[in-house]
Amino acid sequence: MRRLFTFLLLATTLAGFARSADAQDCIAETWKGTIGTVPVMMEFIYEGENDELAGRYYYRTSFVDLFLVSDSEKPDRWKELDPKGTVTGSLTLNCKENALSGAWSSPDGSKTLPISAEVQPSDSFSKQRLDGLKPTVTKRDSTGKLSYELFTAQGFNAVTGLRLMGDSKAVVDINSALMELFTYNLHEAIDCMAFGRWRRGVDHGYEYEFGMSMIAWNKAFVVIGESSSQYCGGIHPLYGSGATTYSLQTGKAEDVSQWLIDRYRKNIPKDSPLGKIVLKIYSQDQEDQCTDDSIELSGEYVWPTSEGITFRPTAPYDYTACIKDITVPYKSMSPYLSPLGKTNVQAFQSR
C-alpha cells in the first residue's frame, strides 16, 4: 500500500510540474491586450542565470516597463514591480492557446481589473510605444544661420536625438535617417534595461546611453556625432563613438573613405606617411599606458570637421581608454586626399 501511495504521490507531483511547465511555455510569448480598458503590451521570456520565465509590460505608449516576477506560492500569479523594485500590484494569468486572460490586483487587493490579450509576433513588443513616439525637445541651437534641436522620448532621457531645421528634400531625408537611428537606440536602451535587470537583479548596475551632436554643417554637408555607452549584464561595459557625414545634395550618408587616396581607404599602416602623421598627433596627448601599438588606424572611421579630417582609431577592450579622436589639419592631409576629397573639403574650409 505504501508503494502505491508513494507512486500516486510522485505521479501527482510530476503532473503538477508538467502543468506548470506547460502553462509557462504557453505564456512565453509577446501579447497585446488590455488591463481594464487601458491598452498594454506584455512580453514573457526565459532569462537570467537559472533560465527562469520573466515578464514585463507597459501601458499605452509608455517607455517605462513594469516587471513581472513569478510568485513561488502560486505559479499563475505574478508580482508587478516598478523600475525601483517596489511591488505595485499583482497579475493572475491564465493561458490557453493564443489567448491570455486573468486579473490585475492592487497591492492591498482593494482594486481588480480584468486582463485580456492575444499573441503577437515576437519582435512587436515595443511597436505600440514606438509608433506613438512624441519627441520632447530639450535644446535648440544653431551653427551660423543653420538651426537644429536635440530631443528625447518623453519620460526616457537616456537616448538623445538630433533634428535639422529645414524643409528641403535632403534635410527631410537626413532627418528621417536620424530618427531611424534614434528609434533604434531607444529600442536598444529599453531592452538593455530589461535584460540587465533580469540578468543581474534590481540592485546591480545596468545602463544604456546614446547621444547625437552637431560637429559641422555647411552648404554641402552636415556631420553628426554619435556616442554610446552600455552595460546590459554582460562581461563588461561597451563604449563607442564616431560620426556620420551626410550630403545636402543627396540626403544620404557619405562614404568619407572615398575622400582619401586609394591606399588609405581601408587599413592605414602605421609606418606609412599618413600613418606617421596621425600617430605623431596622437602621441602628443595620451596616457602613459597608451602607445602606438595600442591602436589601429582605418580610413573607414573618418569624418571631416572645420579643422581637418578626424580619425577614430580602434583598439582591444583593455585599451579602450586609448581611443581618442585624432584630427589632422587639411594642410597636412592634402597629399592624401583623392580628387573627390579635395573638392569636398573646400566646403569645410570656406568661412
KASUL-V475021 format. One record per pair of residues at least 6 apart in sequence whose C-alpha atoms are under 8 Angstrom apart, sorted by the first residue. I is the first residue (numbers start at 1). J is the second residue. Records with the same first field share a line. If there is no record, write none. Layout:
# KASUL-V475021
I: J / J
This chain:
# KASUL-V475021
20: 75
23: 94 / 95
24: 53
26: 95 / 96 / 97
27: 44 / 95 / 100
28: 43 / 44 / 45 / 46 / 53
29: 43 / 44 / 45 / 119 / 120 / 122
30: 41 / 42 / 43 / 44 / 119 / 120 / 121 / 122 / 123 / 124 / 125
31: 41 / 42 / 43 / 100 / 117 / 118 / 119 / 120 / 125
32: 39 / 40 / 41 / 42 / 117 / 118 / 119 / 120
33: 39 / 40 / 41 / 115 / 116 / 117 / 118
34: 40 / 114 / 115 / 116 / 117
35: 103 / 104 / 113 / 114 / 115 / 116
36: 113 / 114 / 115
38: 59 / 60
39: 59 / 60
40: 57 / 58 / 59 / 60
41: 57 / 58 / 59 / 60 / 125 / 126 / 128
42: 55 / 56 / 57 / 58 / 125
43: 55 / 56 / 57 / 125
44: 53 / 54 / 55 / 56
45: 53 / 54 / 55
46: 52 / 53 / 54
47: 53 / 54 / 195 / 198 / 199
48: 198 / 199 / 200
49: 199
53: 70
54: 67 / 68 / 69 / 70 / 198
55: 67 / 68 / 69
56: 65 / 66 / 67 / 68
57: 65 / 66 / 67 / 68
58: 64 / 65 / 66
60: 128 / 129
61: 128 / 129 / 130 / 132 / 133
62: 129 / 155
63: 129 / 153 / 154 / 155 / 156 / 190
64: 83 / 155 / 156
65: 82 / 83 / 194
66: 80 / 81 / 82 / 83
67: 79 / 80 / 81 / 82 / 83
68: 78 / 79 / 80 / 81
69: 78 / 79 / 80 / 81
70: 76 / 77 / 78 / 79
71: 77 / 78 / 79
76: 92 / 93 / 94
77: 90 / 91 / 92 / 93
78: 90 / 91 / 92 / 93
79: 87 / 88 / 89 / 90 / 91
80: 87 / 88 / 89 / 90 / 91
81: 87 / 88 / 89
82: 88
83: 202
84: 202
85: 202
87: 107
88: 106 / 107
89: 104 / 105 / 106 / 107
90: 104 / 105 / 106 / 107
91: 102 / 103 / 104 / 105
92: 102 / 103 / 104
93: 100 / 101 / 102 / 103 / 115
94: 100 / 101 / 102
95: 101
98: 118 / 119
99: 116 / 117 / 118 / 119
100: 115 / 116 / 117 / 118
101: 114 / 115 / 116 / 117
102: 114 / 115 / 116
103: 112 / 113 / 114 / 115
104: 112 / 113 / 114 / 115
105: 111 / 112 / 113
106: 112
126: 187
130: 183
133: 153
134: 153 / 154
135: 151 / 152 / 153 / 154
136: 151 / 152 / 153 / 154
137: 149 / 150 / 151 / 152
138: 149 / 150 / 151 / 152
139: 149 / 150 / 151
140: 147 / 148 / 149 / 150
141: 147 / 148 / 149
142: 148
143: 216 / 217
146: 165 / 217
147: 164 / 165
148: 162 / 163 / 164 / 165
149: 162 / 163 / 164 / 165
150: 160 / 161 / 162 / 163 / 212
151: 160 / 161 / 162 / 163
152: 158 / 159 / 160 / 161
153: 159 / 160
158: 189 / 208 / 209 / 210
159: 182 / 185 / 186 / 189 / 209 / 210 / 211
160: 182 / 210 / 211 / 212
161: 178 / 179 / 182 / 211 / 212
162: 175 / 178 / 179 / 212 / 213
163: 175 / 178 / 179
164: 171 / 175
165: 171
166: 172
169: 251
170: 247 / 248 / 249 / 250 / 251 / 252
171: 248 / 251
172: 251
173: 251 / 252
174: 246 / 251 / 252
185: 210
189: 207 / 208 / 209
192: 206 / 207 / 208 / 230 / 231 / 232
193: 206 / 207 / 208 / 232
195: 232 / 233
196: 205 / 206 / 207 / 231 / 232 / 233
197: 204 / 206 / 233
199: 233
200: 233
205: 231
206: 230 / 231 / 232 / 233
207: 229 / 230 / 231 / 232
208: 228 / 229 / 230 / 231 / 232
209: 228 / 229 / 230
210: 226 / 227 / 228 / 229
211: 226 / 227 / 228
212: 224 / 225 / 226 / 227
213: 224 / 225 / 226
214: 223 / 224 / 225
215: 222 / 223 / 224 / 225 / 305
216: 222 / 223 / 224 / 304 / 305 / 306 / 348
217: 223
218: 347 / 348
219: 248 / 347
220: 247 / 248 / 249 / 347
221: 245 / 246 / 247 / 248 / 347
222: 245 / 246 / 247 / 248
223: 243 / 244 / 245 / 246 / 303 / 304 / 305
224: 243 / 244 / 245
225: 241 / 242 / 243 / 244
226: 241 / 242 / 243 / 244
227: 239 / 240 / 241 / 242
228: 239 / 240 / 241
229: 237 / 238 / 239 / 240
230: 237 / 238 / 239
231: 237 / 238
239: 320
242: 301 / 312
243: 302 / 303
244: 253 / 254 / 303
245: 253 / 254 / 255 / 256 / 303 / 304
246: 252 / 253 / 254
247: 253 / 254
256: 300 / 302 / 303 / 304 / 341
257: 264 / 265 / 266 / 299 / 300 / 301 / 302
258: 265 / 338 / 340 / 341
259: 337 / 338 / 339 / 340 / 341 / 342 / 344
260: 299 / 336 / 337 / 338 / 341
261: 336 / 337 / 338
262: 338
264: 298 / 299 / 336
265: 298 / 299 / 300
266: 298 / 299 / 300
267: 297 / 298 / 299
268: 274 / 275 / 296 / 297 / 298 / 299
269: 275 / 297
270: 276 / 279 / 296 / 297
274: 333 / 336
275: 297
277: 328
278: 311 / 326 / 327 / 328
279: 292
281: 326 / 327 / 328
282: 324 / 326
283: 291 / 292
286: 322
287: 322
290: 319 / 322
294: 315 / 316 / 319 / 322
295: 313 / 314 / 315 / 316 / 319 / 322 / 323
296: 313 / 314 / 315
297: 311 / 312 / 313 / 314
298: 311 / 312 / 313
299: 311
301: 311 / 312 / 313
302: 309 / 310 / 311 / 312
303: 309 / 310 / 311
304: 310 / 345 / 348
305: 348
306: 348 / 349
307: 327 / 328 / 329 / 330 / 348 / 349
308: 327 / 328 / 329 / 330 / 333
309: 327 / 328 / 329 / 330 / 333
310: 325 / 326 / 327 / 328
311: 325 / 326 / 327 / 328
312: 323 / 324 / 325 / 326
313: 323 / 324 / 325 / 326
314: 323
315: 322 / 323
334: 342
